[in-house]
Amino acid sequence: AMAMAHNKAMDIIHEEFKKIERQFRKGPVTFKAGKRPKHEPENPIHSGIEALEIVSFPCCKRTAKIKPILSMTGCYCPFCGVKNYEVE
C-alpha cells in the first residue's frame, strides 16, 4: 500500500511540475520538469490462504477453504452450487 501511495504521489508531483514548466516556458525564468520518475514495484494486496477456514459441504461430502464471513452467513458449495446455511 505504501508503494502504491508513493507512486501516486510522485505522479501528482510530476504533473504539477509539468504545469509549472508550461507556465514558465517564455520568460526570464525557465523550469524543466525532467523525466517521469520510475514506479516502485507494487505487490498486490490479497488475503493469504492461512486466513481462510476449512468448511465441509455435506452435499458433495467434500471440504473447501472459504472466507470466515462466508462461513458465518452461509455460502454456496464451490463444487455443485448448493446453498449451505450450516455453521460448523
TORVEXFI-398354 format. One line per field, with one value per residue (C-alpha): residue number from 0; x, y, z. Coordinates in Angstrom, 3 decimals, padded with zeros to 6 digits. Layout:
BEGIN
resi <- NUM; ...
u <- X; ...
v <- Y; ...
w <- Z; ...
***
This chain:
BEGIN
resi <- 0; 1; 2; 3; 4; 5; 6; 7; 8; 9; 10; 11; 12; 13; 14; 15; 16; 17; 18; 19; 20; 21; 22; 23; 24; 25; 26; 27; 28; 29; 30; 31; 32; 33; 34; 35; 36; 37; 38; 39; 40; 41; 42; 43; 44; 45; 46; 47; 48; 49; 50; 51; 52; 53; 54; 55; 56; 57; 58; 59; 60; 61; 62; 63; 64; 65; 66; 67; 68; 69; 70; 71; 72; 73; 74; 75; 76; 77; 78; 79; 80; 81; 82; 83; 84; 85; 86; 87
u <- 000.000; 002.900; 004.400; 001.047; 000.711; 004.308; 003.817; 000.589; 002.232; 005.179; 002.775; 000.856; 004.069; 005.382; 002.128; 002.337; 005.948; 004.813; 002.190; 004.864; 007.132; 004.383; 003.649; 007.262; 008.122; 008.503; 010.137; 013.316; 012.996; 012.845; 011.909; 012.354; 010.294; 012.598; 011.675; 008.830; 010.176; 010.152; 007.465; 008.298; 007.035; 003.630; 002.760; -000.922; -002.976; -004.982; -005.725; -003.470; -004.573; -003.971; -006.832; -009.380; -011.488; -011.961; -015.658; -017.137; -020.037; -022.445; -023.972; -020.748; -019.047; -016.015; -014.170; -013.081; -011.408; -013.657; -013.569; -014.649; -017.522; -018.967; -018.940; -020.986; -023.528; -023.833; -022.176; -022.617; -020.826; -017.968; -018.419; -022.175; -023.620; -025.996; -026.534; -025.011; -026.535; -024.976; -022.438; -019.906
v <- 000.000; 002.341; 001.747; 002.497; 005.746; 006.714; 006.076; 008.098; 010.989; 011.018; 011.095; 014.036; 015.956; 015.313; 016.552; 019.757; 020.257; 019.842; 022.570; 024.873; 024.090; 025.130; 028.255; 029.500; 028.450; 032.023; 034.433; 035.274; 032.184; 028.692; 025.467; 021.879; 019.072; 016.324; 012.701; 010.941; 009.044; 005.260; 003.498; 001.208; -002.363; -002.800; -006.061; -006.961; -006.854; -010.021; -012.274; -015.215; -018.818; -019.017; -016.540; -018.958; -021.502; -025.141; -025.996; -029.380; -029.450; -032.358; -032.212; -033.366; -034.758; -032.593; -029.785; -026.376; -023.255; -020.183; -016.728; -016.618; -014.198; -016.614; -019.484; -017.356; -016.055; -019.194; -019.880; -021.830; -025.116; -024.449; -027.926; -028.214; -024.762; -025.823; -023.154; -024.240; -022.458; -024.690; -023.223; -025.818
w <- 000.000; 000.744; -002.708; -004.355; -002.394; -003.170; -006.901; -006.964; -005.082; -007.485; -010.466; -008.984; -008.232; -011.753; -013.313; -011.253; -012.362; -015.987; -015.431; -013.970; -016.943; -019.392; -017.354; -017.307; -020.873; -022.162; -019.773; -017.924; -015.699; -017.194; -015.465; -016.626; -015.116; -016.311; -016.864; -015.116; -012.066; -012.274; -010.292; -007.401; -007.838; -006.208; -004.511; -004.851; -001.685; -001.068; 001.850; 002.441; 002.331; 006.089; 006.682; 005.174; 007.067; 006.114; 005.712; 004.847; 002.398; 003.093; -000.401; -002.077; 001.043; 000.262; 002.033; 000.762; 002.137; 002.268; 003.863; 007.528; 006.832; 004.268; 006.744; 009.173; 006.652; 004.557; 001.246; -001.955; -002.477; -004.932; -006.418; -007.088; -006.230; -003.429; -000.735; 002.591; 005.614; 008.261; 010.670; 011.712
***
